Amino acid sequence: MKKSTVLGKLEKRIDEAFECLYEARDVLSNLDDPELDEAANAFVEEIEEHIAEGVEALQEVVDNILE
């Protein structure tokens, strides 16, 4: 499989994961509790950072393997 194809599919799935994460956060935000809303947003931000770091690492591995 071409590197661009692999990276494109990876990006699509990561985007879908983000959408699910945001939907889960919205469930909590809809409870109209400021403390819960703040905690949910902090949780999402932390997960976003971890995912971004992981995606960078995966892209490097894919680049090295499919060169």
Buried (B, 14 or more C-beta within 10 A) or exposed (E): EEEEEBBEEBEEEBEEEBEEBEEBBEEBBEEEEEEEBEEBEEBBEEBEEEBEEEBEEBBEEBEEEEE
